Amino acid sequence: MKWKHILTNHNETSERHPDEQLKSRYYKTTQSTALQVVKEMFEQMDGCHIVAVSAERGEISVSLTKGRKVFIVATIVSVRPFETAIDFSVTTETKWFPIDFGFSRQLIIRLYDQLEKRLPYIGSGIYGDK
């Protein structure tokens, strides 16, 4: 793991992320089903409050206040029929320094682990690394 993922208070996933665990993940489902599953996942998390849901934009904004204050944005995009990408952006509120010692990265990994129990996983990175 690189130091820049630890010495920050923000991590997000993307198609070509250099960290394999932070690459966009693809699931065999529709955008609307994925949006509903992600929303239900957040509703079941302790200390989680859904701030906004935009089905049109495929975004869910969440604040997490158990322990640390965290802001999460989940982006759900249909790339082709029954293939949907899910990305996360996680920012941790810190008191003194903009460092969360890898908490935001670990939270993204845990969120993806939870999704893989709920949706059929295809792959990660560009077009699911087929």
C-alpha positions in Angstrom: 0.0 0.0 0.0 1.2 3.5 -0.8 1.7 6.1 1.8 -0.6 8.6 0.0 -3.6 6.3 0.8 -2.8 6.5 4.5 -1.6 10.1 4.7 -5.0 11.6 3.5 -8.5 11.9 4.8 -10.1 11.1 1.4 -10.1 8.2 -1.0 -12.2 7.4 -4.0 -12.4 4.6 -6.6 -11.9 5.0 -10.3 -11.5 3.0 -13.5 -7.7 3.2 -13.7 -6.8 3.5 -10.0 -3.3 2.3 -9.3 -4.5 0.5 -6.2 -6.3 -2.7 -7.3 -8.7 -2.5 -4.4 -9.8 1.0 -5.3 -10.8 0.3 -8.9 -14.4 0.7 -10.0 -16.3 -2.5 -9.6 -18.9 -3.9 -11.9 -22.0 -6.0 -11.1 -24.5 -7.9 -13.2 -27.6 -5.9 -12.5 -29.5 -2.8 -13.6 -28.8 0.7 -12.3 -32.1 0.9 -10.5 -31.6 -2.4 -8.7 -28.0 -1.5 -7.7 -29.2 1.9 -6.4 -31.8 0.2 -4.3 -29.3 -2.4 -2.9 -26.7 0.3 -2.1 -29.4 2.4 -0.4 -30.5 -0.7 1.7 -26.9 -1.4 2.6 -26.5 2.1 4.0 -29.8 2.0 5.8 -28.6 -1.1 7.7 -25.3 0.4 8.8 -25.1 1.7 12.3 -24.7 5.5 12.6 -25.5 6.0 8.9 -27.8 8.7 7.7 -28.8 9.0 4.0 -28.5 12.7 3.1 -29.7 12.5 -0.5 -30.6 10.0 -3.2 -30.7 11.0 -6.9 -31.9 8.2 -9.1 -31.5 10.4 -12.1 -27.8 11.0 -11.4 -27.2 7.5 -9.9 -25.9 9.0 -6.6 -26.4 8.5 -2.9 -24.9 10.8 -0.3 -24.4 9.5 3.2 -23.1 10.8 6.5 -21.7 8.3 9.0 -21.3 9.4 12.6 -20.5 6.3 14.5 -17.0 6.9 15.9 -15.6 9.2 13.2 -17.6 11.6 11.1 -17.5 10.4 7.5 -19.1 11.6 4.3 -19.7 9.0 1.5 -20.9 9.4 -2.1 -21.8 6.3 -4.0 -22.1 6.6 -7.8 -24.0 4.0 -9.7 -23.8 4.0 -13.5 -25.2 1.5 -16.0 -22.5 0.9 -18.6 -24.5 -1.6 -20.7 -27.7 -3.7 -20.1 -27.2 -5.7 -16.8 -23.7 -4.3 -16.2 -23.5 -1.5 -13.6 -20.4 0.2 -12.2 -20.4 1.3 -8.6 -17.8 3.9 -7.3 -17.3 5.4 -3.8 -15.8 8.6 -2.6 -15.1 8.7 1.1 -14.0 11.7 3.2 -13.2 11.5 6.9 -13.6 14.6 9.0 -10.4 15.0 11.1 -9.8 17.5 13.9 -6.1 18.4 13.6 -4.5 17.0 10.4 -6.1 15.9 7.1 -5.0 12.3 7.8 -7.2 9.3 8.6 -4.4 6.6 8.6 -6.1 4.6 5.9 -9.6 4.6 7.4 -11.3 5.9 4.2 -9.6 3.3 2.1 -10.5 0.5 4.4 -14.1 1.7 4.5 -14.3 1.5 0.7 -13.0 -2.1 0.7 -15.6 -3.0 3.4 -18.4 -1.5 1.3 -17.3 -3.5 -1.7 -17.1 -6.6 0.4 -20.7 -6.0 1.5 -21.9 -5.4 -2.1 -20.3 -8.6 -3.3 -22.6 -10.5 -0.9 -25.7 -8.7 -2.3 -25.0 -8.4 -6.1 -23.3 -10.7 -8.7 -19.8 -9.4 -9.1 -18.4 -9.2 -12.7 -15.0 -7.6 -12.2 -13.1 -4.4 -11.6 -11.3 -1.7 -13.6 -12.0 -1.0 -17.3 -15.1 -2.9 -18.4 -14.8 -5.4 -15.5 -11.3 -6.7 -16.5 -13.0 -9.2 -18.8 
